[in-house]
Amino acid sequence: MRFLKFYTILATLLVLIPLSDGISQTPFLKKIPLFPGREDYNVNVVFQDPRGWIWFGTDGKGLFRYDGINLEQFTTADSLADDNI
C-alpha cells in the first residue's frame, strides 16, 4: 500500500512538472508604440546598452535611441555614416 501511494505521487509529479515549466517560461510581450504615425519604419536591429538605452537600427530612417520616455532619431544629418542600420 505504501508503494502504491509513492508511485501515485511520483506519477502525478512527473505529469505536472513539465506542464508548470512550460507555463513559467511563457514570455510576456508588451507592444510599445515607439513610432506613432511612422508605421513604415522597418527595424533591423535592437540593442540595449549598459545605460539601459534601447537603440533601434532602421531601414533608411537612421538610428533611434529610446530611454524609456523619449525617442531620439539620428540620421546622416547628425554625422551618421548611413541611414541604413
N, CA, C and O atoms as a DFTB+ gen file, in Angstrom:
340 C
 N C O
     1  1       0.826      -1.191       0.000
     2  2       0.000       0.000       0.000
     3  2       0.875       1.262       0.000
     4  3       0.552       2.256      -0.649
     5  1       1.975       1.199       0.733
     6  2       2.890       2.335       0.782
     7  2       3.506       2.619      -0.576
     8  3       3.673       3.774      -0.970
     9  1       3.843       1.548      -1.288
    10  2       4.446       1.716      -2.607
    11  2       3.444       2.281      -3.602
    12  3       3.806       3.074      -4.472
    13  1       2.194       1.878      -3.476
    14  2       1.160       2.378      -4.377
    15  2       0.992       3.888      -4.200
    16  3       0.860       4.619      -5.182
    17  1       0.997       4.350      -2.961
    18  2       0.882       5.776      -2.686
    19  2       2.101       6.531      -3.227
    20  3       1.958       7.611      -3.799
    21  1       3.277       5.974      -3.049
    22  2       4.506       6.590      -3.537
    23  2       4.482       6.724      -5.058
    24  3       4.798       7.785      -5.596
    25  1       4.105       5.643      -5.750
    26  2       4.077       5.676      -7.207
    27  2       2.979       6.594      -7.745
    28  3       3.142       7.185      -8.812
    29  1       1.883       6.719      -7.035
    30  2       0.819       7.636      -7.442
    31  2       1.303       9.081      -7.351
    32  3       1.056       9.879      -8.255
    33  1       1.986       9.413      -6.272
    34  2       2.531      10.766      -6.108
    35  2       3.610      11.024      -7.154
    36  3       3.657      12.101      -7.747
    37  1       4.472      10.045      -7.379
    38  2       5.541      10.189      -8.363
    39  2       4.970      10.387      -9.770
    40  3       5.443      11.249     -10.511
    41  1       3.981       9.617     -10.135
    42  2       3.369       9.744     -11.463
    43  2       2.695      11.107     -11.623
    44  3       2.777      11.715     -12.690
    45  1       2.040      11.582     -10.585
    46  2       1.395      12.893     -10.631
    47  2       2.426      13.993     -10.823
    48  3       2.217      14.901     -11.627
    49  1       3.527      13.926     -10.102
    50  2       4.581      14.930     -10.245
    51  2       5.211      14.905     -11.634
    52  3       5.499      15.953     -12.212
    53  1       5.421      13.706     -12.162
    54  2       6.015      13.597     -13.494
    55  2       5.112      14.183     -14.576
    56  3       5.598      14.632     -15.614
    57  1       3.824      14.180     -14.343
    58  2       2.881      14.768     -15.298
    59  2       2.797      16.281     -15.111
    60  3       2.741      17.015     -16.098
    61  1       2.787      16.756     -13.882
    62  2       2.572      18.178     -13.608
    63  2       3.818      19.039     -13.780
    64  3       3.704      20.197     -14.182
    65  1       4.983      18.520     -13.493
    66  2       6.206      19.327     -13.569
    67  2       6.468      19.845     -14.980
    68  3       6.749      21.035     -15.125
    69  1       6.393      19.026     -16.024
    70  2       6.614      19.592     -17.365
    71  2       5.559      20.633     -17.748
    72  3       5.873      21.584     -18.464
    73  1       4.336      20.476     -17.293
    74  2       3.294      21.457     -17.604
    75  2       3.572      22.789     -16.931
    76  3       3.413      23.839     -17.552
    77  1       3.982      22.763     -15.677
    78  2       4.240      24.016     -14.967
    79  2       5.491      24.700     -15.499
    80  3       5.572      25.928     -15.480
    81  1       6.465      23.935     -15.970
    82  2       7.683      24.512     -16.521
    83  2       7.391      25.281     -17.801
    84  3       7.957      26.352     -18.016
    85  1       6.534      24.764     -18.638
    86  2       6.178      25.450     -19.873
    87  2       5.421      26.734     -19.626
    88  3       5.591      27.707     -20.360
    89  1       4.598      26.749     -18.616
    90  2       3.827      27.947     -18.288
    91  2       4.742      29.034     -17.744
    92  3       4.569      30.206     -18.077
    93  1       5.701      28.671     -16.923
    94  2       6.564      29.676     -16.305
    95  2       7.523      30.317     -17.307
    96  3       8.058      31.391     -17.032
    97  1       7.753      29.693     -18.451
    98  2       8.684      30.234     -19.425
    99  2       7.998      30.970     -20.569
   100  3       8.646      31.331     -21.552
   101  1       6.698      31.193     -20.449
   102  2       5.989      31.933     -21.480
   103  2       6.402      33.396     -21.397
   104  3       6.222      34.025     -20.354
   105  1       6.951      33.950     -22.473
   106  2       7.415      35.342     -22.407
   107  2       6.249      36.323     -22.364
   108  3       5.189      36.084     -22.943
   109  1       6.468      37.414     -21.674
   110  2       5.487      38.486     -21.614
   111  2       5.944      39.579     -22.570
   112  3       7.018      40.156     -22.400
   113  1       5.128      39.855     -23.565
   114  2       5.460      40.866     -24.542
   115  2       4.438      41.993     -24.473
   116  3       3.232      41.756     -24.390
   117  1       4.936      43.207     -24.508
   118  2       4.067      44.369     -24.491
   119  2       4.434      45.249     -25.680
   120  3       5.600      45.594     -25.871
   121  1       3.440      45.604     -26.470
   122  2       3.694      46.436     -27.633
   123  2       3.753      47.895     -27.188
   124  3       2.813      48.420     -26.592
   125  1       4.876      48.533     -27.492
   126  2       5.063      49.942     -27.165
   127  2       5.080      50.714     -28.482
   128  3       5.937      50.462     -29.328
   129  1       4.155      51.641     -28.669
   130  2       4.126      52.392     -29.933
   131  2       5.251      53.423     -29.975
   132  3       5.045      54.587     -29.631
   133  1       6.438      52.995     -30.395
   134  2       7.590      53.882     -30.424
   135  2       7.551      54.851     -31.596
   136  3       8.048      55.973     -31.494
   137  1       6.972      54.427     -32.694
   138  2       6.967      55.236     -33.897
   139  2       5.535      55.607     -34.291
   140  3       5.071      55.179     -35.347
   141  1       4.823      56.388     -33.478
   142  2       3.441      56.733     -33.846
   143  2       3.418      57.546     -35.137
   144  3       4.147      58.526     -35.286
   145  1       2.571      57.121     -36.060
   146  2       2.493      57.787     -37.344
   147  2       3.613      57.413     -38.287
   148  3       3.696      57.953     -39.390
   149  1       4.477      56.500     -37.877
   150  2       5.631      56.091     -38.689
   151  2       5.646      54.569     -38.840
   152  3       6.682      53.933     -38.643
   153  1       4.535      54.007     -39.177
   154  2       4.435      52.553     -39.249
   155  2       5.272      51.941     -40.360
   156  3       5.472      50.727     -40.387
   157  1       5.768      52.772     -41.285
   158  2       6.550      52.236     -42.390
   159  2       8.024      52.055     -42.028
   160  3       8.822      51.701     -42.896
   161  1       8.402      52.286     -40.782
   162  2       9.791      52.125     -40.361
   163  2      10.065      50.651     -40.101
   164  3       9.417      50.033     -39.256
   165  1      11.020      50.091     -40.824
   166  2      11.422      48.703     -40.624
   167  2      12.627      48.671     -39.697
   168  3      13.677      49.229     -40.016
   169  1      12.478      48.028     -38.563
   170  2      13.573      47.912     -37.598
   171  2      14.383      46.669     -37.923
   172  3      13.848      45.561     -37.970
   173  1      15.682      46.861     -38.149
   174  2      16.575      45.758     -38.487
   175  2      17.296      45.188     -37.277
   176  3      17.584      43.992     -37.237
   177  1      17.591      46.023     -36.292
   178  2      18.362      45.580     -35.134
   179  2      17.908      46.348     -33.903
   180  3      17.563      47.527     -33.985
   181  1      17.912      45.666     -32.757
   182  2      17.578      46.265     -31.465
   183  2      18.709      45.923     -30.509
   184  3      19.146      44.775     -30.438
   185  1      19.185      46.934     -29.768
   186  2      20.309      46.734     -28.853
   187  2      20.074      47.565     -27.598
   188  3      19.625      48.708     -27.685
   189  1      20.374      47.000     -26.433
   190  2      20.300      47.745     -25.176
   191  2      21.714      47.934     -24.648
   192  3      22.449      46.966     -24.452
   193  1      22.091      49.199     -24.418
   194  2      23.445      49.485     -23.952
   195  2      23.506      49.437     -22.424
   196  3      22.469      49.292     -21.777
   197  1      24.698      49.555     -21.835
   198  2      24.842      49.471     -20.371
   199  2      24.063      50.544     -19.608
   200  3      23.736      50.343     -18.438
   201  1      23.762      51.668     -20.237
   202  2      22.966      52.713     -19.572
   203  2      21.480      52.374     -19.517
   204  3      20.714      53.023     -18.804
   205  1      21.082      51.367     -20.265
   206  2      19.680      50.982     -20.318
   207  2      18.951      51.555     -21.516
   208  3      17.771      51.265     -21.716
   209  1      19.629      52.363     -22.314
   210  2      19.004      52.905     -23.516
   211  2      18.829      51.784     -24.526
   212  3      19.674      50.896     -24.640
   213  1      17.730      51.835     -25.253
   214  2      17.461      50.858     -26.294
   215  2      17.637      51.548     -27.634
   216  3      17.052      52.602     -27.885
   217  1      18.448      50.945     -28.489
   218  2      18.762      51.500     -29.805
   219  2      18.075      50.675     -30.875
   220  3      18.055      49.446     -30.809
   221  1      17.504      51.368     -31.873
   222  2      16.822      50.720     -32.990
   223  2      17.493      51.158     -34.281
   224  3      17.548      52.350     -34.584
   225  1      17.997      50.208     -35.033
   226  2      18.554      50.493     -36.349
   227  2      17.495      50.227     -37.397
   228  3      16.938      49.131     -37.449
   229  1      17.208      51.213     -38.234
   230  2      16.116      51.090     -39.190
   231  2      16.625      50.989     -40.623
   232  3      17.814      51.153     -40.899
   233  1      15.709      50.720     -41.499
   234  2      15.981      50.557     -42.913
   235  2      15.761      51.889     -43.630
   236  3      14.677      52.139     -44.155
   237  1      16.782      52.738     -43.652
   238  2      16.699      54.005     -44.363
   239  2      16.202      55.180     -43.550
   240  3      16.124      56.291     -44.074
   241  1      15.864      54.976     -42.294
   242  2      15.364      56.058     -41.447
   243  2      16.347      56.454     -40.354
   244  3      16.050      57.347     -39.560
   245  1      17.506      55.815     -40.294
   246  2      18.523      56.169     -39.318
   247  2      18.499      55.309     -38.070
   248  3      18.019      54.175     -38.073
   249  1      19.028      55.877     -37.016
   250  2      19.181      55.202     -35.736
   251  2      18.320      55.921     -34.701
   252  3      18.291      57.151     -34.664
   253  1      17.622      55.164     -33.865
   254  2      16.769      55.732     -32.833
   255  2      17.265      55.286     -31.463
   256  3      17.679      54.140     -31.285
   257  1      17.220      56.199     -30.501
   258  2      17.579      55.887     -29.112
   259  2      16.353      56.124     -28.243
   260  3      15.757      57.201     -28.266
   261  1      15.984      55.097     -27.473
   262  2      14.815      55.166     -26.590
   263  2      15.286      55.028     -25.157
   264  3      15.933      54.040     -24.807
   265  1      14.964      56.021     -24.312
   266  2      15.404      55.993     -22.919
   267  2      14.295      55.591     -21.950
   268  3      14.444      55.733     -20.737
   269  1      13.198      55.096     -22.482
   270  2      12.057      54.713     -21.645
   271  2      10.970      55.763     -21.662
   272  3       9.826      55.486     -21.302
   273  1      11.320      56.976     -22.082
   274  2      10.348      58.070     -22.156
   275  2      10.388      58.722     -23.536
   276  3       9.363      58.858     -24.205
   277  1      11.586      59.118     -23.945
   278  2      11.758      59.851     -25.196
   279  2      12.415      58.993     -26.260
   280  3      13.196      58.088     -25.966
   281  1      12.076      59.303     -27.508
   282  2      12.667      58.639     -28.652
   283  2      13.400      59.692     -29.467
   284  3      12.795      60.665     -29.917
   285  1      14.706      59.501     -29.660
   286  2      15.517      60.462     -30.395
   287  2      16.055      59.804     -31.661
   288  3      16.556      58.680     -31.622
   289  1      15.946      60.516     -32.785
   290  2      16.381      59.991     -34.071
   291  2      17.728      60.586     -34.467
   292  3      17.963      61.784     -34.310
   293  1      18.613      59.727     -34.987
   294  2      19.903      60.155     -35.501
   295  2      19.972      59.743     -36.973
   296  3      19.681      58.598     -37.317
   297  1      20.358      60.684     -37.836
   298  2      20.448      60.417     -39.271
   299  2      21.804      60.895     -39.795
   300  3      22.689      61.263     -39.022
   301  1      21.949      60.881     -41.114
   302  2      23.197      61.367     -41.720
   303  2      23.396      62.850     -41.423
   304  3      24.529      63.331     -41.437
   305  1      22.321      63.578     -41.157
   306  2      22.447      64.987     -40.778
   307  2      23.129      65.143     -39.419
   308  3      23.652      66.211     -39.102
   309  1      23.121      64.074     -38.617
   310  2      23.778      64.069     -37.299
   311  2      25.130      63.362     -37.357
   312  3      25.609      62.860     -36.340
   313  1      25.744      63.320     -38.527
   314  2      27.057      62.697     -38.764
   315  2      27.014      61.180     -38.762
   316  3      28.050      60.539     -38.586
   317  1      25.857      60.598     -38.951
   318  2      25.756      59.144     -39.107
   319  2      26.260      58.806     -40.512
   320  3      25.937      59.514     -41.466
   321  1      27.029      57.757     -40.650
   322  2      27.607      57.404     -41.951
   323  2      26.542      57.030     -42.972
   324  3      26.681      57.350     -44.153
   325  1      25.485      56.361     -42.537
   326  2      24.446      55.901     -43.444
   327  2      23.137      55.789     -42.668
   328  3      23.157      55.510     -41.469
   329  1      22.007      56.001     -43.325
   330  2      20.711      55.871     -42.658
   331  2      20.214      54.425     -42.623
   332  3      19.216      54.136     -41.963
   333  1      20.879      53.532     -43.309
   334  2      20.548      52.102     -43.255
   335  2      21.399      51.448     -42.181
   336  3      22.615      51.323     -42.330
   337  1      20.762      51.036     -41.109
   338  2      21.478      50.433     -39.981
   339  2      21.131      48.972     -39.918
   340  3      21.620      48.258     -39.042
